[in-house]
Amino acid sequence: MAGAENGESRKQATARLAQMAVLILGVVALAYFARSVVIPVLLAWVGSMVLAWPMRWLGQWHVPKYVGALLLVSLLVLTVGYGTYQLGRPAVDWAKSAPEKLPVLREKFRRVFEPAARLIGAASSVAPAGTADGTSPKPQPVEIKDNRMAGSIFTWTGSVLGGIAETIVLLFLLLACGEQLMEKLLEATSVTRDLKQAAQISRELQQSISRYSSLVGLVNVTFGTLVGISLHLLGLPNAAMWGGVAACLNFIPYFGPIVGMIAVAMAGLLAFDTLGHALLPVGAYFLFHLLEADLVTPFLLGSRYALNPVVIFVSLMFCAWLWGVLGALMAVPLLLAAKVICDRIGALSSLGNLLSG
């Protein structure tokens, strides 16, 4: 009798696990194939959580919600647009001129790259396979039958602009009239049946993500400013641009600082004549990153916002695979939201403990 009951319980547990696996796979498939819809929704939701505190502050001054939402969204669009324009122009100019400076870089550091140059020279002296007399094969003419590059660029640009417009409109609507949406969503998805608990979770989500984003934004802006000043003192051209790039990339844990240091190292190699001077900018970048990552950010955020580093890394890879760079930017806020929900729901407390650092 007991064996039959144990077998039945195991069958029920297996069935629940199978249902959960199918549900997870379905959600992942939906998030991947419907990313043109999912990404604007998630960006707008994260933005509404970040701007929840300014909205409450405007409400204390009796500013109507629609007016406050319009003011905040307009200020956000102007700030991001101006920053993108100011950083984008020198970044595009540097990216265009970098390939032209690569031969100069090779000449500057011939001794450093001499072993690689000898290897390349030896490889180029070997006759290609299939030629008995050592002569190079006759190049085949290339015929371009259909050039769709212009159409692809036009389509891509239109989709990006459309996604930006959708995100802005949805952010405005969430700020203006989406105060109870999260509570109803928590109730509808059976996360919790207690309306009071749903309201508490919704408020804690707003407070946690808003405070976390504000602190991280302040740290990253300060970090980028210090990096820019240090690079300017070291004589690196476009130091302000590199400071802005460092601040933006620092929003992506692990991968962002690595990309920033590689870019600054390349800029230093192109700008300076000696190897020691060329490595000083990336050394300063690395030093400020160590101070920020190991001292400043843990001190400001504390244990309340500590997340498991392994979980962060895996979520970064997963979200970047799903949605690209925007997914990497949203990975940590989404993890933080999941942790807040799991900490408030007793049945999910073990998962919340797993997410904790």
C-alpha positions in Angstrom: 0.0 0.0 0.0 2.8 2.4 1.0 4.7 1.4 -2.1 1.8 2.2 -4.4 1.4 5.6 -2.7 5.1 6.3 -3.2 4.9 5.3 -6.8 1.9 7.6 -7.3 3.6 10.5 -5.7 6.7 10.0 -7.8 4.5 10.0 -10.9 2.8 13.2 -9.9 6.2 14.8 -9.2 7.5 13.7 -12.5 4.4 15.1 -14.2 4.8 18.4 -12.5 8.5 18.6 -13.5 7.6 17.8 -17.1 4.9 20.5 -17.1 7.3 23.0 -15.7 10.0 22.1 -18.3 7.4 22.5 -21.1 6.3 25.8 -19.7 9.9 27.1 -19.4 10.7 26.0 -22.9 7.6 27.7 -24.2 8.4 30.9 -22.4 12.0 30.9 -23.8 10.7 30.2 -27.3 8.2 33.1 -27.0 10.9 35.4 -25.7 13.2 34.6 -28.6 10.8 34.6 -31.5 8.7 37.5 -30.2 11.7 39.6 -29.2 10.5 42.6 -31.3 7.6 42.8 -28.8 9.2 41.5 -25.7 12.2 43.8 -25.7 10.2 47.1 -25.8 7.9 45.8 -23.1 10.7 44.8 -20.8 12.6 48.0 -21.4 9.6 50.1 -20.7 8.8 48.1 -17.5 12.4 48.5 -16.2 12.3 52.2 -17.1 9.0 52.6 -15.2 10.5 50.9 -12.2 13.6 53.2 -12.3 11.4 56.3 -12.6 8.9 55.3 -9.9 10.6 57.4 -7.3 10.6 60.6 -9.4 6.9 60.0 -10.2 6.1 59.7 -6.5 8.0 62.9 -5.8 6.1 64.7 -8.4 2.9 63.3 -7.0 3.7 64.8 -3.6 3.7 68.2 -5.3 0.3 67.4 -6.8 1.5 67.2 -10.4 -1.0 65.2 -12.4 0.3 61.7 -13.4 0.0 62.3 -17.2 1.9 65.6 -16.9 4.6 64.1 -14.6 5.0 61.1 -17.0 5.3 63.4 -20.0 8.0 65.5 -18.2 10.1 62.5 -17.1 9.9 60.7 -20.5 10.8 63.9 -22.3 13.7 64.6 -20.0 14.9 61.0 -20.4 14.7 61.1 -24.2 16.5 64.5 -24.4 19.3 63.3 -22.1 19.8 60.0 -23.8 19.6 61.6 -27.3 22.1 64.4 -26.4 24.5 61.9 -24.8 24.3 59.6 -27.8 24.9 62.4 -30.2 27.9 63.8 -28.2 29.5 60.3 -27.8 28.5 58.9 -31.1 30.3 61.4 -33.4 33.8 60.9 -32.0 33.2 57.2 -31.6 32.2 56.9 -35.3 35.2 59.0 -36.4 37.6 56.9 -34.4 36.1 53.6 -35.7 36.5 54.9 -39.3 40.1 56.0 -38.8 41.2 53.0 -36.8 41.7 50.6 -39.8 43.8 53.3 -41.6 46.1 53.5 -38.6 46.8 49.8 -38.2 49.8 49.9 -40.6 51.2 52.8 -38.5 50.6 50.6 -35.4 52.6 47.8 -37.0 55.4 50.1 -37.8 55.5 51.5 -34.3 55.7 48.1 -32.6 57.6 46.1 -35.2 59.8 44.5 -32.5 56.8 43.4 -30.5 55.0 41.9 -33.5 58.2 40.6 -35.2 57.6 36.9 -34.4 54.1 37.1 -35.7 55.3 38.9 -38.8 57.9 36.2 -39.5 55.2 33.5 -39.1 52.9 35.3 -41.5 55.7 35.8 -44.0 56.6 32.1 -43.9 52.9 31.1 -44.4 52.5 33.5 -47.4 55.6 32.0 -49.1 54.0 28.6 -49.2 52.3 27.8 -52.5 48.6 27.2 -52.2 47.4 23.6 -52.4 46.6 22.3 -55.9 49.2 24.3 -57.8 52.2 22.3 -58.9 54.3 25.1 -60.3 53.8 27.3 -57.2 51.9 29.9 -59.2 48.9 31.4 -57.6 45.5 30.2 -58.9 43.7 32.5 -61.3 41.1 34.5 -59.4 37.6 33.8 -60.3 35.4 36.7 -61.4 32.8 37.7 -58.9 29.3 38.4 -60.2 26.9 40.3 -58.0 23.4 39.2 -59.0 21.3 40.9 -56.4 22.4 43.6 -53.9 20.0 43.7 -51.0 22.3 45.6 -48.6 20.5 48.9 -49.0 17.1 47.3 -48.4 18.5 45.4 -45.3 19.9 48.6 -43.8 16.6 50.4 -44.4 14.6 47.6 -42.8 16.9 47.3 -39.8 16.9 51.1 -39.3 13.1 51.1 -39.5 12.7 48.3 -37.0 15.1 50.0 -34.5 13.3 53.3 -34.8 10.0 51.5 -34.4 11.2 49.7 -31.3 12.4 52.9 -29.8 9.1 54.6 -30.4 7.1 51.7 -29.0 9.3 51.7 -25.8 8.8 55.5 -25.3 5.1 55.3 -25.7 4.7 52.2 -23.4 7.0 53.8 -20.8 4.8 56.9 -20.8 1.6 54.8 -20.4 3.2 52.7 -17.6 4.2 55.8 -15.7 0.8 57.5 -16.2 -1.6 54.7 -15.6 0.2 51.5 -14.8 0.4 51.8 -11.0 -2.0 48.8 -10.4 -0.9 46.8 -13.4 1.8 44.8 -11.5 -0.6 44.0 -8.7 -3.1 42.6 -11.1 -0.5 40.7 -13.0 0.9 39.1 -9.9 -2.7 38.1 -9.0 -3.6 36.9 -12.5 -0.5 34.7 -12.8 -1.2 33.0 -9.5 2.1 34.2 -8.0 0.0 35.3 -5.0 -3.7 35.4 -4.3 -3.4 38.0 -1.5 -4.1 41.5 -2.9 -2.3 43.1 0.1 0.8 40.9 -0.6 0.6 41.7 -4.3 0.7 45.4 -3.5 3.6 44.9 -1.1 5.6 43.0 -3.8 4.8 45.7 -6.4 6.0 48.5 -4.1 9.1 46.6 -3.2 9.9 45.9 -6.8 9.6 49.6 -7.6 11.8 50.6 -4.6 14.4 47.9 -5.1 14.9 48.4 -8.8 14.7 52.2 -8.5 17.3 52.4 -5.7 19.5 49.8 -7.3 19.5 51.6 -10.7 20.1 55.0 -9.1 23.1 53.8 -7.1 24.5 51.9 -10.0 24.0 54.8 -12.4 25.7 57.2 -10.0 28.6 54.8 -9.5 29.0 54.3 -13.3 28.8 58.0 -14.1 31.4 58.8 -11.4 33.5 55.9 -12.7 33.3 57.2 -16.3 34.2 60.7 -15.2 37.3 59.5 -13.3 38.4 57.4 -16.2 37.9 60.3 -18.6 39.9 62.7 -16.4 42.7 60.2 -16.0 42.9 59.5 -19.7 42.9 63.2 -20.4 45.8 63.7 -18.0 47.7 60.9 -19.7 47.2 62.6 -23.1 44.9 60.1 -24.8 42.8 61.8 -27.5 39.0 61.8 -27.2 39.3 61.2 -23.4 35.8 62.4 -22.8 34.4 59.9 -25.3 36.3 57.1 -23.7 35.0 58.1 -20.3 31.4 58.0 -21.6 32.1 54.6 -23.2 33.5 53.3 -19.9 30.4 54.5 -18.0 28.0 52.9 -20.5 29.8 49.6 -20.7 30.0 49.4 -16.9 26.3 48.7 -16.8 27.0 45.3 -18.3 28.8 43.2 -15.6 32.0 41.2 -16.5 31.7 41.7 -20.3 31.4 45.5 -20.4 34.6 46.3 -18.6 36.6 43.8 -20.6 35.4 45.3 -23.9 36.1 48.8 -22.6 39.7 47.9 -21.6 40.4 46.3 -24.9 39.1 49.4 -26.8 41.2 51.8 -24.6 44.2 49.6 -25.0 43.8 49.8 -28.8 43.4 53.6 -28.6 46.5 53.9 -26.5 48.5 51.8 -28.9 47.4 54.0 -31.8 48.0 57.2 -30.0 51.4 56.8 -28.4 54.9 55.9 -29.7 56.2 53.9 -26.8 54.7 50.7 -25.5 54.9 51.7 -21.8 53.1 55.0 -22.5 50.5 53.2 -24.6 49.6 50.8 -21.8 49.2 53.5 -19.1 45.5 54.4 -20.2 44.3 50.8 -19.9 46.2 50.4 -16.6 44.4 53.4 -15.2 41.1 52.0 -16.5 41.8 48.7 -14.8 42.8 50.3 -11.5 39.5 52.3 -11.3 37.5 49.2 -12.3 39.1 47.3 -9.4 38.2 50.0 -6.9 34.7 50.3 -8.2 33.9 46.6 -8.4 35.6 45.5 -5.2 35.1 48.4 -2.8 32.6 51.1 -3.9 29.8 49.1 -5.4 29.7 46.4 -2.6 29.8 49.1 0.0 26.9 51.1 -1.5 24.7 48.2 -2.4 25.3 46.0 0.6 24.0 42.5 1.1 20.4 43.4 0.2 21.2 43.7 -3.5 23.9 41.0 -3.6 23.3 38.4 -6.3 25.1 35.1 -6.9 28.0 35.8 -9.3 27.5 32.5 -11.1 23.8 33.3 -11.6 24.6 36.8 -12.9 27.1 35.4 -15.4 24.7 32.7 -16.7 21.9 35.2 -16.9 24.1 37.6 -18.9 25.0 34.9 -21.4 21.4 33.7 -21.6 19.8 37.2 -22.0 22.6 38.3 -24.5 21.7 35.2 -26.5 18.0 36.0 -26.4 18.1 39.8 -27.0 21.6 40.8 -27.7 23.2 43.9 -26.0 19.8 45.1 -24.7 19.3 41.7 -23.0 22.7 42.0 -21.3 21.6 45.4 -20.0 18.4 44.1 -18.6 19.8 40.8 -17.1 20.6 42.2 -13.6 17.4 44.2 -13.1 15.3 41.1 -14.1 17.3 39.0 -11.7 16.8 41.5 -9.0 13.0 41.5 -9.7 12.9 37.7 -9.6 14.8 37.8 -6.2 12.3 40.2 -4.7 9.3 38.1 -5.8 11.0 34.9 -4.6 11.8 36.4 -1.2 8.2 37.4 -0.7 6.6 34.1 -1.7 7.2 31.3 0.8 7.0 28.5 -1.9 9.8 30.3 -3.8 12.1 31.1 -0.9 14.6 28.4 -1.9 15.0 29.9 -5.3 15.4 33.3 -3.8 18.2 31.9 -1.6 19.8 30.5 -4.7 19.8 33.9 -6.4 21.3 35.6 -3.3 25.0 36.3 -3.2 
